[in-house]
Amino acid sequence: MILVTGGLGFIGAHTTAALLEKNQEVLIADDLSNSSKEVLNGIERATGKKPSFVELDLKNKTEVTQLFNNHKIQGIIHFAAFKAVGESVHKPIEYYENNTVPLLNLLLEIKKSERKIPFIFSSSCTVYGEANSLPITEEEPIKPAQSPYGNTKQIGEEILLDATQALENLNVISLRYFNPIGAHPSNEIGELPLGTPQNLVPFITQTAVGLHKQLTVFGNDYPTPDGTCVRDYIHVVDLAKAHIAALERLENQLGDHSYEVFNLGTGSGNSVLEVIASFERVSGLKLNYTIGPRRNGDVIAAYADTQKAEKVLGWKAKQTLDQAIASAWAWEQKIRS
Ligand code: UD1
């Protein structure tokens, strides 16, 4: 069975659904710190299958050992992590603890094992900072992290690279996500931000249902075509499928290297105003928004070069921005009704 840590979170739940749709057995380990058990029912309604679930704190070494003793874990997809950039600045110690100790505990178990255990790590395009060239390839140099959150992703990648040099049975793929949005086509799983969302798309859909008075566009004086920041928004269902392709690559030992990284995006950049226009198009609503000052730490533009993922993983994002936004909007309306 495949262990999916943080499997009740946004990307974790969609990846679990994709694994179940491929008839993989899934064991979710989640501490429910930023998720709910209700997501399990959503996954079951979406796929007709229920993953196994253990509520556990991956920071607790004994609990992680027990998990490995009690289950035949044949692969790991490690999502479990804190992810709020702003919060990480105020709680750096908690971020470093929560985003590295579980990783180390998992690696200690792999070290004890005789079996080859494919390992997929959730990384982020945040490791590139303001990239020197666009679209961003995997060759782009890593920049000093702008936040403790970003640093935990860089440290995670470094730990894994070093561990693969020492452990014969460890093969790793780090997936650097661009901006995941959207919801499952069944409308049974989607994003469930705790508190006020910091990310653009959930803030837009929440504003449209009246949870916020208006959206503030963070700056329109950037050197981009319309002055607002450009990002690569990828449908979470496409993103989930990339994990299946990565797992198959590791399972079949197709790589020449024990550690590989892939960018996961669509290859196209869209500005904040284009995302708003897409929302207005698919919803038929006018969004109340205003232009505000720049947000600290935002890069001007980031979108992926997708050639490596396409060539090596045989994976390509298929869904358009409008399709992704439409699914996010359907989900928001459902959870508020
Ligand atoms: C952010 C993080 C990134 C992290 C990702 C996880 C930063 C700098 N980056 O990505 O490291 O991996 O979240 O979810 O925080 N925007 C508005 N108004 C809003 C919200 C956002 O104009 O109310 C704009 C932002 O300025 C940005 C774009 O929308 O240009 C996307 O923002 P967001 O969804 O927060 O994603 P990132 O900042 O790209």
Residues whose N, C-alpha, C, O or C-beta is under 5 A from the ligand:
A	BS01	UD1	K83 V85 S124 T126 Q198 N199 L200 V201 F203 T216 V217 F218 C229 R231 V272 R295 G297 D298
